[in-house]
Amino acid sequence: MEENENDVIIIGGGITGLFTAFYCGMRDLSTTLIESGPQLGGKVLQFLPEKLIYDVGGIPQITGDGLVDQMKQQASMHHPTIVNNQWVDMITKDAEGIFSVVSKDGTTHQARAVIVATGTGKFDPVKLAIDNIASYEQNSFHYTISNPQQFAGKHVIVASNNRVGVDWALTLESIAAKVYLINNKGKFQHAADEELARLNSSSVDVKLNSSIEQLHGENGWLEQVTIQSDGKGEQHIAVDHLLTYNGLKMNPVPFDSWGLETDNNRVVVDGHMATNVDGIFAAGDAVVYPAKTMLIASGYTEGLTAVNSVKKYLEPKAPAQVYSTVIYRK
């Protein structure tokens, strides 16, 4: 299946990809943004949803959730086409300079230029081995702590053998009515003594050497969880939400099969954010160049440069840059 041709395709819907999509609109470039997962926001949404971020210019502090919400709002100003749940397998370029970006499901998107804003890969959570778990994923089963207020006044189970789970449980202690922390091991990996001391003095009900065996509920909403604990047998816990974190599996972006020059699995770019393939540019954590920094703010600047380079690539007589105060003065 083929989609309509655009000026540019952005691969990756994280913070850099979203800002790049916004600036494509400022440069009058028709744009499709392709995200491999079900949600936009990238690593900020996955790893920092409840954390405060302090190094975004002009914003003294903001949560990861809040930043993602604002970035999505900004990106939508010029109405780019946004496609979720498509992992890009292949990029080809024909004799007329048109790129075909082919997703794993066979969908093909076409454009005259491409901007890679993928980061280095997709992080998939290690899932619980429970048969009916997928039926709860849209409502009451979660792989991140995004939007913590949805758990206000609820009974919540965090299933994790990792420091991340300890952090989630402590964060939710003051929000949820009751928090359980279920660990299938006897200790929490990577947890510091200070974190464990806070956990031990908290109201979180910690159950070590325990595993979740069954989920019970209706219409995608949990009502009860059955757990098995060493020495205590089977227990039933009333619950509204279940969160889990037991590590991540990294699926690297296939840069090499896209024909891109890489260095330690990052795309080599020049000062124009141009790759070795004419018409493909890159920005954000995906790229490497001398003195590269891995910061959100870096992705903004690199996205701007990549878009301006695309504009000059497609329209050599176009101005090198534009100013929002002029474009939006009316």
N, C-alpha and C positions, 0 to 999 in steps of 0.2 A: 504494500500500500504506500502511495506517495502523497506527501503533503505539498501545499503550494510553496513556490519559491519566495524567499525573503532576501533582503539585503544581507542580513547577518544571522547566524545561529550562535547562541551562547550555550555552551555545554557546562552545566553546573548551576544549581539554584541556591548556593550559599550566600553569604553577605556580599562577597565580591561579585558574584553573578547577578544578584539583584540590583546592586548599584550600577553595574555595567549596563543592564537592561534599561534602567532609567536614563542613563546618559546617551544610550543609542537613540532614545526618543528625542532628546535635545538636539541630536545631530540629524534628525529626520531620516533615520534608518529603520526600515521595517524589520521586526525582530521576532525570532522564536527562541525561547529559553527552554532547554531540556534538562529536567532533573531526574536522577536515577531513582530517587525514593518517593514516598507518598507525600512528604512535606517539604516545604521550602525552609531555608535557614541553615542548612549544612551543619558544621561542627558546633557552631554557637548554640543552635537549638538542641543538638544531641548531648553536648557536654557541659554547657554553661547556662541552661535555661533559667535557673534560680539564682545564679551568681551575679554579683555586681561587677560591671565592666567600667573602668575609669579612664581608658586611654583612647576614647573616641573624641575627636576635636569638637569643642562647643557643647558637649554633654558631660557635665561633671561626673554623673554616675547613672547607670541604667542597667537593668537586668538583661540577661540574654534574651528572654522572652520579649521584653519590651523593645529591644533593638530589632529583633526579627520582625515584629509587628510594624514598626516604623519603616523598615526597609521594604517590606511588601507593599505598604501604602505608597511609598515613593516610587517603587518600580512600576506600579500600576497606572501612574499618571498618564503615560502615553500608550497604554493598552497593548503591551506586547502579548504575543501568543505564548502561553505557559503550558508545558506538557510535563506531567509527572509520571513516575514509574516506568521510565524508559532508560535502560542501560545502553549506552552507545558502544557498539561493537566495532564499527568500521567507518572510516571516512575516505571517500574517493573524490577525485577531481577530474572532470572531463576536459575535452579539447577546447571547449569554450570557456573554461575557467569556473564552471559551476560545481560546487561541492555537493555531494550526496552524503548525508549523515545517517547511517543505518543503525537502528536500534536492534536489540537482541530479539525482539518480537517480530522483526522484519519491516517495521515502519521506516520509511525513508523520508527525511526532511531535506529540502534543497535550499541553498543560499549561495550568494556570491562571495561570502567571506565567513570565517569561523573564529570565534573567540573561546578559548579553553579556560574555564574557571572552575575546574573540578576539584581542586586540591589533589592529593596524591592517590586518593582512593575512597571507596565507600566502606564505612564501618557498620557491619551487621552484628546485632546482638546475638550472643549465644542463647538459644531459646530453651525454654523448659520442655521436657519430653512428656507432654500431656496431650492426649488425643484431641480433645475438643477446645483447645486453647484459642484457636483462630476465631472461633465464634464470638469471643469476648474482646477482640483486639480493637474494635472501633469504639467501644464504650467504656469498659471498666478494667481492661488489661493494658498496661503501659510499659514501654521500654525506656521512657525518660520521665523526669519529674516536671516536665513542662507544664506551666499554668498551675502552680501549687494550690491556688484557691479553689480549684474544682474538688479538692479533697476536704474542704472545710466542713467540720461536723460529721465526717464520715469515719467508718471503720476501715482501716487500710492495712494491708500486708505488704511488706517489702521482702522479697525473696532474693537474697544475695549472700555470697561468701566473700565479698570484697569491701574495701574501704568505702567505695562509692555508696553501697547500700547503707552503711553506717551513717554517712553524711545525709542521705535521703531521709532516713528514719528520724534523725535528730532535727532536720529541717521541718518535717511534718508534725513533730511532736506538739508544737504550739498551734497547729492549724487543724489537724484531724481530731476527732473525738477519741480515737484509740489507734495506736500504731503497734503492729507486731513486726518483728524482724526475724525471718526464718532463714537459717543458715544450714546447708546440707553438710557442712564440715564442722570441725571443733573449734575453729578460730577464723578470724577475718583477715584475708590477705591484704597486705600493704597498709593496714590500719596502724596509726601511731598510738603510743601509750596515752597521750592526751585525749585522743578521740575515744578510745576505749573507756577511759575514766569518765568522760562525759556520758557515754552510753550507759555505763553501769549506774550512774547517779540519776538517770532520766526515768521517765515513766514508760519508756518503750519496753514491751514484753518481748524479750529475746529468747529464741528457741534454737539452741545449737543441735547439731547432729540430727536435723529434722528435714524431711522432704515433703513437698506438696505432691499428693497422690491423685486427688480428684478435685474438679471444679463443679459447682452446682449453681444453677441460676436459670433465668428465662430471658429470651429476647435480647441476648447479648449483655445482660447485666448480672453480675455476680451476686449471690446471696450467701453462699457458704463454701468454705474450702476444707477439704480433708487432708490432714497432715499425719505423717508417721514419724514418731520420735523414738530414738534409741532408749530403751528402758521404760518408756511411758506408753507405748502402743499407739493406737489411733486416736486422733482428736479431731473435733469439728469446730471450726471457728466461723462465726458470722462475719461477713465482710462485704464492703461496697466496692472496693477497688483493690487491685493487685498490681504491684510494680515489681519488675525483676531486673537485676543486673548481675551477671556472672561472667563478665568479660565480653570482648568484641572480636569478630573475625574481620580481618582486613582484606578487601578485594581491590587490588591495585588497578588503576586506570591503564588500559592497554595502549600507552603512548607509542610504544615501538611499532605496533601493528597499524597505528595511524600514520606512520612514517615520520614521527617527530624525533629530533635529536634530544637525548636526555643525559642527565648527569645525576646519578644516585636517585633514579626514578622521579626526577623533576625535569621539566621542559626547559631547555636552554633558549633564552630570548636575548635580543639586543635592547638598546635604549628605547626603541619604538615598540617594545613588547612583541616584536616579530619573531616567529620561529623560523626554522630552516625551510618550511614549506610556504611558498609564496601565497599569501591570502589567509593563512592561519596565524592568529595572534593568541596571546595567553596572558593571564593575570592571576594574582593571588598566590595561595600556597602551592599551586601547581608549578610555579616557575622558579628558575634559578638564574642568578647573574651576580657579578661581584658586589659584595656588601648588601645582599638581599636580607631584609628583615621579615620575620614571620609574625606580622601584626595586622589587625583589622585595618588600621589606617593605611598600611602599605597597599592592601588590596584596592582601596578606593583610588589611590593615585595611579596604580598600574591599570585599573579598569578604564580610567579617563584616558590614559595614554593609548591603550589598545583601541578604544573606540575612535579617537582622533586619527589614529593610524589607519583604521579601517576606512574612515571617511576619505582620507587622501588616497588610499589604495583604489577605492571605487570611483572617486571624483578628484582627480589630481589638481583641479583648479579650486577646490573647496578651501575655505579658510582653515588654518591649522587648529583653531579652537573657537569656541563660542562662549558667551557669558550669560548666565541665567538672569542677571539683572536687566539685560537687553531683551532676551526672549520672552520673559514673563512680565515685562513692565506694564502691560495693559491689564 
